[in-house]
Amino acid sequence: MKMKKRQKKPTLPSTVTELDTEDGSKVYVVGTAHFSDSSKKDVVKTIQEVQPDVVVVELCQYRVSMLKMDEKTLLKEAKEINLEKLQQAIKQNGVMSGLMQMLLLKVSAHITEQLGMAPGGEFREAFKEASKVPFCKFHLGDRPIPVTFKRAIAALSFWQKVKLAWGLCFLSDPISKDDVEKCKQKDLLEQMMAEMIGEFPDLHRTIVSERDIYLTYMLKQAAKQIELPRASETEPREYIPAVVVGVVGMGHVPGIEKNWNSDLNIQEIMSVPPPSASSKIFKFVIKATVFGLMGYGCYRIGQRTVQFILSMPAAQSYLQKLTEIRSQH
């Protein structure tokens, strides 16, 4: 049934890039804008036309929950960035990576608020359409977000972290739906990020270029030939080329094309480097600021409470470590 529905010469949207593997498998990469109704239609059209064996989306296991949420819930979630979400992000990724994640969520929330549209609609459409195609598998193709954030943080100096955080915190430019569709050739969210991180080549490398490599690797893995069912164990194994649809942000398509014919090794880009001295300093500065605010609040209540806070082992430990760092620099 699937083979009958599959078009030999499919009529595809202009946002689709066709790639071939050495063994004859075909990969149709749909370049999308994450906040675009048009991108949703492109995804649906492509899956219906090619009837794929595998659909791969630019998501990891940490963001897979958005696939089963309705638009109203997602819209609410995207707009609400609160202390609970911050604590969850820090617990999951560590202080520095958690803060970076929340700042990037703020960028996404800004677009959501401006457009009244939840992100990731094209991934939800891909999930729905894949379920309608017989024997179609659904794969998550993006690098785990904690790895990306930790590598991004490690690539920045102390002052670069401060400058980037400042830019993300004070993002307020208005965005229209026309702006989104104009950005169809370069995804809006990634374009905004590119403008902010343009002066940080190492950050661009970890957030964009390395993920291009990872996405390419996952698409090629999904495009391996499919073994046909055998009536018995004595029959020879037969394989046929696979058909894959990849759904990724438009900004990743050039990188995927560039890396397509390369031998890829993702072990290096999956490693998390140890925290640098600047990361440790920044982490202590943040925690010292929190203790400082607590101390000031307590001072307003009474000096005895301040003495009690400063006598706490945790406070003494951080003060001692800050003194050590200061003496080293």
C-alpha positions as CSV (number, residue, x, y, z in Angstrom):
1,M,0.0,0.0,0.0
2,K,2.8,2.4,0.9
3,M,4.7,1.6,-2.3
4,K,1.5,2.3,-4.4
5,K,1.1,5.7,-2.6
6,R,4.7,6.6,-3.0
7,Q,5.2,8.9,-6.0
8,K,8.1,8.0,-8.3
9,K,8.5,11.7,-9.2
10,P,7.1,13.5,-6.2
11,T,6.0,17.1,-6.4
12,L,7.8,18.7,-3.6
13,P,7.9,22.2,-2.0
14,S,10.8,24.5,-2.9
15,T,12.1,24.1,0.7
16,V,13.0,20.4,0.2
17,T,16.6,19.3,-0.6
18,E,17.0,15.9,-2.1
19,L,20.1,13.9,-1.1
20,D,21.2,10.4,-2.1
21,T,23.3,7.7,-0.4
22,E,25.9,5.4,-2.0
23,D,23.5,2.4,-1.8
24,G,20.6,4.3,-3.5
25,S,18.6,5.5,-0.5
26,K,16.9,8.9,-0.8
27,V,16.7,11.6,1.9
28,Y,14.4,14.5,1.5
29,V,15.4,17.3,3.9
30,V,12.6,19.8,4.6
31,G,14.1,23.2,5.7
32,T,11.7,24.9,8.0
33,A,11.1,28.0,10.0
34,H,10.1,26.9,13.5
35,F,7.4,29.5,13.8
36,S,5.7,29.1,10.4
37,D,2.3,27.8,9.2
38,S,3.8,27.4,5.7
39,S,6.5,25.1,7.0
40,K,3.8,22.8,8.5
41,K,2.2,22.5,5.1
42,D,5.6,21.7,3.5
43,V,6.2,18.9,5.9
44,V,2.8,17.4,5.4
45,K,3.0,17.6,1.6
46,T,6.5,16.0,1.6
47,I,5.5,13.0,3.8
48,Q,2.4,12.4,1.9
49,E,4.2,12.4,-1.5
50,V,7.2,10.2,-0.7
51,Q,5.6,7.9,1.9
52,P,8.9,7.5,3.9
53,D,10.3,4.6,5.8
54,V,11.7,6.9,8.4
55,V,11.0,10.5,9.5
56,V,13.8,12.3,11.4
57,V,13.2,15.5,13.2
58,E,15.5,18.1,14.8
59,L,14.6,17.2,18.3
60,C,16.3,15.3,21.1
61,Q,14.9,13.3,24.0
62,Y,14.9,16.4,26.3
63,R,12.4,18.2,24.0
64,V,10.3,15.3,22.8
65,S,7.4,16.2,25.1
66,M,6.3,19.0,22.6
67,L,5.2,16.4,20.1
68,K,2.2,15.3,22.2
69,M,1.2,18.7,23.6
70,D,-1.7,20.6,22.1
71,E,-1.0,24.1,20.7
72,K,-2.8,25.9,23.6
73,T,-0.7,24.2,26.3
74,L,2.5,24.8,24.4
75,L,1.7,28.4,23.9
76,K,1.2,28.8,27.6
77,E,4.3,26.9,28.4
78,A,6.5,28.9,26.0
79,K,5.3,32.2,27.4
80,E,5.8,31.3,31.1
81,I,9.4,31.3,32.2
82,N,9.4,31.0,36.0
83,L,11.6,30.1,39.0
84,E,10.4,26.5,38.9
85,K,11.6,26.1,35.2
86,L,14.9,27.7,36.1
87,Q,15.4,25.3,39.0
88,Q,14.6,22.4,36.8
89,A,17.0,23.5,34.0
90,I,19.8,24.0,36.6
91,K,19.1,20.6,38.2
92,Q,19.2,18.9,34.7
93,N,22.1,20.8,33.1
94,G,24.1,22.5,35.9
95,V,24.2,26.1,36.9
96,M,25.8,27.6,33.8
97,S,24.1,25.4,31.1
98,G,20.8,25.8,32.9
99,L,21.0,29.6,32.8
100,M,22.0,29.5,29.2
101,Q,19.0,27.2,28.4
102,M,16.6,29.6,30.2
103,L,18.0,32.6,28.3
104,L,17.5,30.8,25.0
105,L,14.0,29.9,26.0
106,K,13.5,33.6,26.6
107,V,14.3,34.3,23.0
108,S,11.8,31.6,21.9
109,A,9.2,33.0,24.4
110,H,9.8,36.5,22.9
111,I,8.9,35.3,19.4
112,T,6.0,33.3,20.8
113,E,4.6,36.3,22.6
114,Q,5.0,38.5,19.5
115,L,3.4,36.1,17.1
116,G,0.9,34.2,19.3
117,M,2.2,31.0,17.8
118,A,3.9,28.1,19.7
119,P,7.2,26.8,18.3
120,G,7.8,23.4,16.7
121,G,4.5,23.1,14.8
122,E,6.3,21.4,11.9
123,F,7.7,18.6,14.2
124,R,4.2,17.9,15.6
125,E,2.8,17.7,12.0
126,A,5.7,15.4,11.1
127,F,4.8,13.1,14.0
128,K,1.2,13.0,13.1
129,E,1.8,12.3,9.4
130,A,4.5,9.7,10.1
131,S,1.9,7.8,12.2
132,K,-0.4,7.6,9.1
133,V,2.3,6.0,6.9
134,P,2.5,2.1,7.2
135,F,5.6,0.9,9.0
136,C,7.1,4.3,9.1
137,K,9.6,4.9,12.0
138,F,10.1,8.2,13.8
139,H,13.6,9.2,14.9
140,L,14.9,12.0,17.0
141,G,17.9,13.5,15.1
142,D,19.3,16.3,17.3
143,R,22.2,16.2,19.7
144,P,21.0,16.1,23.4
145,I,20.5,19.7,24.5
146,P,22.6,19.4,27.8
147,V,25.7,18.4,25.7
148,T,25.1,21.4,23.3
149,F,24.8,23.9,26.2
150,K,27.7,22.6,28.1
151,R,30.0,22.7,25.1
152,A,28.7,26.2,24.2
153,I,29.4,27.4,27.8
154,A,32.9,25.9,27.7
155,A,33.7,27.7,24.4
156,L,33.1,31.2,26.0
157,S,35.3,33.4,28.1
158,F,34.0,35.0,31.3
159,W,33.2,38.3,29.6
160,Q,31.7,36.7,26.5
161,K,29.3,34.9,28.8
162,V,28.3,38.2,30.5
163,K,27.9,39.9,27.1
164,L,25.8,37.1,25.6
165,A,23.6,36.9,28.7
166,W,23.1,40.7,28.6
167,G,22.0,40.6,24.9
168,L,19.5,37.7,25.6
169,C,18.1,39.3,28.7
170,F,17.2,42.6,26.9
171,L,15.8,41.2,23.7
172,S,12.7,43.2,22.8
173,D,12.6,43.8,19.0
174,P,9.1,43.4,17.6
175,I,8.5,40.6,15.1
176,S,5.7,40.2,12.6
177,K,4.4,37.0,10.8
178,D,5.6,38.5,7.6
179,D,9.1,38.6,9.1
180,V,8.8,34.9,9.8
181,E,7.9,33.9,6.3
182,K,10.6,36.2,4.9
183,C,13.0,34.2,7.0
184,K,12.0,31.0,5.3
185,Q,15.4,30.9,3.7
186,K,17.0,31.2,7.1
187,D,15.2,30.1,10.2
188,L,14.0,33.1,12.4
189,L,15.1,31.7,15.7
190,E,18.5,30.7,14.4
191,Q,18.9,34.0,12.6
192,M,18.3,36.0,15.8
193,M,20.8,33.7,17.6
194,A,23.3,34.2,14.7
195,E,23.0,37.9,15.0
196,M,23.7,37.8,18.8
197,I,26.5,35.2,18.6
198,G,28.1,36.4,15.4
199,E,31.0,37.8,17.2
200,F,31.6,34.5,19.1
201,P,32.8,32.0,16.4
202,D,33.3,29.2,18.9
203,L,29.7,29.6,20.1
204,H,28.4,29.4,16.5
205,R,30.5,26.3,16.1
206,T,29.0,24.5,19.1
207,I,25.3,25.6,18.6
208,V,25.1,25.4,14.8
209,S,28.1,23.7,13.0
210,E,28.5,20.8,15.4
211,R,24.7,20.1,15.3
212,D,24.9,20.2,11.5
213,I,27.3,17.3,11.7
214,Y,25.2,15.4,14.2
215,L,22.0,15.9,12.2
216,T,23.8,14.7,9.0
217,Y,25.1,11.6,10.8
218,M,21.6,10.7,12.1
219,L,20.0,11.2,8.7
220,K,22.6,8.9,7.1
221,Q,22.0,6.3,9.8
222,A,18.3,6.4,9.2
223,A,18.9,6.0,5.4
224,K,20.6,2.6,5.7
225,Q,19.1,-0.1,3.4
226,I,16.0,-1.9,4.7
227,E,16.0,-5.7,4.9
228,L,13.0,-7.4,3.4
229,P,11.1,-10.0,5.3
230,R,12.1,-13.6,4.6
231,A,9.7,-16.7,4.5
232,S,12.4,-18.8,6.1
233,E,15.9,-18.6,7.6
234,T,17.3,-20.4,4.5
235,E,16.3,-17.7,2.1
236,P,19.0,-15.2,1.2
237,R,18.8,-11.7,2.7
238,E,17.5,-9.0,0.4
239,Y,17.7,-5.2,0.9
240,I,16.1,-2.3,-0.7
241,P,17.0,1.4,-0.5
242,A,15.3,3.5,2.2
243,V,13.3,6.7,1.8
244,V,13.8,9.2,4.6
245,V,12.3,12.6,5.3
246,G,14.3,14.9,7.6
247,V,12.6,18.0,9.2
248,V,15.2,20.6,10.3
249,G,15.6,24.3,10.7
250,M,16.4,26.0,7.4
251,G,19.7,27.2,8.9
252,H,21.0,23.6,9.1
253,V,20.4,22.6,5.5
254,P,23.6,24.1,4.0
255,G,25.7,22.4,6.7
256,I,23.9,19.1,6.1
257,E,24.7,19.4,2.4
258,K,28.3,20.3,3.1
259,N,28.8,17.3,5.4
260,W,26.8,14.8,3.4
261,N,29.6,13.1,1.5
262,S,32.1,13.2,4.5
263,D,33.0,10.4,6.8
264,L,31.6,11.6,10.1
265,N,32.6,10.8,13.7
266,I,30.4,12.2,16.3
267,Q,32.4,11.0,19.4
268,E,34.3,14.3,19.6
269,I,31.3,16.5,19.5
270,M,29.5,14.4,22.1
271,S,32.2,14.9,24.7
272,V,31.7,17.5,27.4
273,P,35.0,19.4,28.3
274,P,35.7,20.1,32.0
275,P,34.7,23.6,33.3
276,S,37.2,26.4,32.5
277,A,38.5,28.8,35.2
278,S,36.2,31.5,33.8
279,S,33.2,29.2,34.2
280,K,34.1,28.5,37.8
281,I,34.5,32.2,38.5
282,F,31.1,33.0,36.8
283,K,29.4,30.2,38.7
284,F,30.8,31.5,42.1
285,V,29.9,35.1,41.2
286,I,26.3,34.0,40.6
287,K,26.1,32.1,43.8
288,A,27.8,34.9,45.7
289,T,25.3,37.3,44.3
290,V,22.4,35.1,45.6
291,F,24.0,34.9,49.0
292,G,24.6,38.7,48.9
293,L,20.9,39.4,48.2
294,M,19.9,37.0,51.0
295,G,22.3,38.7,53.3
296,Y,21.0,42.2,52.4
297,G,17.4,41.0,52.9
298,C,18.3,39.6,56.3
299,Y,20.1,42.8,57.2
300,R,16.8,44.7,56.7
301,I,15.4,42.3,59.3
302,G,18.2,42.4,61.7
303,Q,22.0,42.0,62.1
304,R,21.6,38.9,64.2
305,T,20.1,37.1,61.2
306,V,23.0,38.3,59.0
307,Q,25.4,36.8,61.5
308,F,23.4,33.5,61.4
309,I,23.5,33.4,57.6
310,L,27.3,34.1,57.5
311,S,27.9,31.4,60.1
312,M,26.3,28.7,57.8
313,P,28.8,26.2,56.5
314,A,27.7,26.7,52.9
315,A,28.2,30.5,53.1
316,Q,31.6,30.1,54.7
317,S,32.6,27.6,52.1
318,Y,31.7,29.9,49.2
319,L,33.4,32.9,50.8
320,Q,36.6,30.9,51.3
321,K,36.5,29.7,47.7
322,L,36.0,33.2,46.4
323,T,38.9,34.4,48.4
324,E,41.1,31.6,47.0
325,I,40.1,32.5,43.4
326,R,40.7,36.1,44.0
327,S,44.2,35.4,45.3
328,Q,45.0,33.3,42.3
329,H,44.1,36.1,39.9
